[in-house]
Amino acid sequence: MQTKERIFHAITFEAIALAIIIPSTALITGKATGDLAIVGVGLSLFTVVWNYFYNVLFDRWFGSDRSSRSLAMRIGHTFGFEGGLIFLSVPTIAWFLQISIGAALLLEAGFLVFFFFYATGFNWCYDRLQPYKKLFGHKVSAVVQ
């Protein structure tokens, strides 16, 4: 992926995730959606930056042929990405929502389960559909099946 497509990928990923997770978390925790939106958007901004650098490094280490990646590689990719986020998200969630570290860990565990499946599915669909190339008229170098 080129830089513009990586940015498109990251923003699309985060926007869809926020649209799902903010109302769901508000229902589960009873916290105001405004507070959860602030936490969500802040963490999403950090995540967008992390997403860009993590994926650049991942592609350098494992090659850029994304459409042929195995399920095992996609799961490994997701574990590495989420593991890198956990160190920032737990204390930030606890501080902003004024909850204990234990409660923030529990909330983070829910986020991790959600994002594990969401990221794996989103990236699989994205690689198959290649929406950036279709929206912006770039030629697709490989046949999308």
C-alpha positions in Angstrom: 0.0 0.0 0.0 1.1 3.5 -0.7 0.8 6.2 1.9 -2.6 7.6 0.8 -4.1 4.2 0.8 -2.7 3.4 4.2 -4.3 6.6 5.5 -7.6 5.8 3.9 -7.4 2.2 5.3 -6.7 3.5 8.9 -9.4 6.1 8.9 -12.0 3.8 7.4 -11.1 1.1 10.0 -11.4 3.6 12.9 -14.6 5.2 11.7 -16.5 2.0 11.4 -15.1 0.7 14.7 -16.2 3.9 16.6 -19.6 3.7 15.1 -20.0 0.2 16.5 -18.1 0.4 19.8 -19.2 3.8 21.3 -23.0 3.0 21.5 -22.3 -0.6 22.5 -20.0 0.4 25.3 -22.4 3.1 26.5 -25.1 0.4 26.8 -22.8 -2.0 28.7 -21.1 0.5 31.1 -23.8 3.1 31.6 -21.2 5.8 30.9 -22.2 8.8 28.8 -21.7 8.4 25.1 -20.0 11.8 25.1 -17.3 10.7 27.5 -16.9 7.4 25.6 -16.7 9.3 22.4 -13.8 11.5 23.7 -11.9 8.4 24.9 -12.7 6.6 21.7 -11.6 9.4 19.4 -8.4 10.1 21.4 -7.5 6.4 21.3 -8.4 6.2 17.7 -6.1 9.1 16.8 -3.3 7.3 18.5 -4.4 4.1 16.9 -4.3 5.6 13.4 -0.7 6.6 13.9 0.2 3.2 15.4 -1.7 1.5 12.6 0.4 3.3 9.9 3.8 2.6 11.4 2.9 -1.0 12.5 1.7 -1.9 9.1 4.7 -0.4 7.3 7.0 -2.5 9.5 4.8 -5.6 9.1 4.9 -5.3 5.3 8.6 -4.9 5.4 9.1 -8.0 7.5 6.5 -10.3 5.9 6.2 -8.9 2.3 3.6 -6.7 0.7 1.5 -9.4 -1.0 -1.4 -8.8 1.3 -4.0 -10.8 -0.6 -2.3 -14.1 -0.2 -1.7 -13.9 3.6 -2.8 -16.9 5.5 -5.3 -16.9 8.4 -2.4 -17.7 10.8 -0.5 -14.6 9.6 -3.6 -12.4 9.9 -4.2 -13.6 13.4 -0.5 -13.0 14.3 -0.8 -9.5 12.8 -3.8 -8.7 14.9 -2.2 -10.0 18.1 0.9 -7.8 17.5 -1.2 -4.7 16.7 -3.5 -5.0 19.7 -0.7 -5.9 22.1 1.0 -2.6 21.2 -2.1 -0.6 22.1 -2.8 -2.1 25.4 -0.1 -0.3 27.3 -1.6 3.1 26.5 -5.3 2.3 26.5 -5.7 0.8 30.0 -4.3 3.8 32.0 -6.0 6.3 29.7 -9.4 4.7 30.0 -9.0 4.4 33.8 -7.9 8.0 34.2 -10.5 9.6 31.9 -13.5 7.6 33.0 -12.4 7.7 36.6 -12.6 3.9 37.0 -10.1 1.5 38.6 -7.3 -0.1 36.6 -9.2 -3.4 37.1 -12.4 -2.0 35.6 -10.3 -0.5 32.7 -8.7 -3.9 32.2 -12.1 -5.5 32.0 -13.3 -2.9 29.6 -10.1 -3.3 27.6 -10.6 -7.0 27.5 -14.0 -6.5 25.8 -12.3 -4.1 23.4 -9.6 -6.6 22.6 -12.1 -9.4 21.9 -14.1 -7.0 19.7 -11.1 -5.7 17.8 -9.5 -9.2 17.4 -12.5 -10.3 15.3 -13.2 -6.9 13.8 -9.6 -6.3 12.7 -9.2 -9.7 11.2 -12.5 -9.5 9.4 -12.0 -5.8 8.3 -8.5 -6.5 6.9 -9.6 -9.6 5.1 -12.6 -7.8 3.5 -10.5 -4.7 2.7 -7.8 -6.8 0.9 -10.5 -8.7 -1.1 -12.5 -5.6 -2.0 -9.6 -3.0 -2.4 -12.0 -0.1 -1.9 -9.4 2.6 -2.2 -8.4 1.5 -5.6 -12.0 1.2 -6.7 -13.0 4.6 -5.3 -10.0 6.5 -6.6 -9.6 4.7 -10.0 -6.2 3.0 -9.5 -5.6 -0.1 -11.5 -5.8 -3.3 -9.5 -2.6 -5.3 -10.1 -4.0 -8.7 -9.1 -7.4 -10.2 -9.7 -9.6 -9.9 -6.7 -11.5 -13.1 -6.0 
